[in-house]
Amino acid sequence: MAHHDIFYTLPAGDRTYKRYQLVSLFLQEEPGEGKGTLASTYTYTVESWGRYTICLCRPANLNHGFDFNMTVIEILTPRAMMTLFFA
């Protein structure tokens, strides 16, 4: 099946409302046809600030229901990369 990259802005409100909206988003996912390459995978980019981006990846490694992995990605500028690799 396909991999889907979705950019989603978490709504303002309390944590209960945010959870409800996130679960509603997960319920709109297309089902896959099995495991491995037959599974549908999703990456939700939910927050960005500065050099950092928060992504929710589904399905998670354990794949128990609504599990997801949360990943924080740091986007390095060319100067930061030079410092990192040549220091």
HUBELZI-V982114 format. One record per residue. RES is the residue in one letter. NEAR is the number of other ideal C-beta (glycine too) atoms within 12 Angstrom. D_FIRST is the distance of its C-alpha to the first C-alpha in whole Angstrom. Layout:
[[RES NEAR D_FIRST] [RES NEAR D_FIRST]]
This chain:
[[M 18 0] [A 17 4] [H 17 7] [H 23 10] [D 16 13] [I 24 16] [F 18 20] [Y 24 21] [T 16 25] [L 22 26] [P 17 29] [A 9 33] [G 12 34] [D 11 35] [R 12 32] [T 11 32] [Y 14 31] [K 19 28] [R 16 27] [Y 16 27] [Q 22 25] [L 29 22] [V 18 21] [S 15 21] [L 25 19] [F 27 17] [L 15 17] [Q 17 16] [E 26 12] [E 17 9] [P 17 9] [G 20 6] [E 12 7] [G 10 9] [K 12 10] [G 12 9] [T 12 6] [L 12 5] [A 21 6] [S 24 5] [T 29 8] [Y 33 11] [T 26 14] [Y 29 17] [T 24 20] [V 29 23] [E 21 26] [S 18 28] [W 12 31] [G 14 33] [R 14 31] [Y 16 29] [T 21 26] [I 24 24] [C 26 20] [L 33 19] [C 26 16] [R 37 13] [P 26 13] [A 19 16] [N 11 17] [L 11 19] [N 18 16] [H 10 19] [G 12 19] [F 19 19] [D 15 19] [F 27 18] [N 19 19] [M 19 22] [T 19 22] [V 19 25] [I 20 25] [E 17 28] [I 16 28] [L 15 31] [T 12 34] [P 11 35] [R 12 38] [A 15 37] [M 14 35] [M 11 38] [T 11 40] [L 12 37] [F 10 37] [F 9 40] [A 8 42]]
